[in-house]
Amino acid sequence: MKYKSENLAIIIPSKNHQNINICLNSIKNQTKKPGQTIFIFNNKTNFKSNKKFIFAHTNISNQIYQRNFGLKLMNKKIKLILH
């Protein structure tokens, strides 16, 4: 089955913000851009969210919890998820 890039979401649970700019640049430089990228941190960030990039935080520092939290924020039109 073929998917359009807007039907793809990436969920990235993260403990800190150290390599986030490298990750963002890597995603932006892809030939097929995901429809949505969700970053979940265990503390507050200064990043600003928009339709394509969502930055959120939880007080729980657990990758599984953060991934599931990201799934709740995901656009309902997304059909394929990378995490």
Secondary structure, DSSP 8 states (H G I E B T S, - for coil): ----GGGEEEEEEES-STTHHHHHHHHHT-SS--SEEEEEESS-------SSEEEEE-S---HHHHHHHHHHHS-TT--EEE-
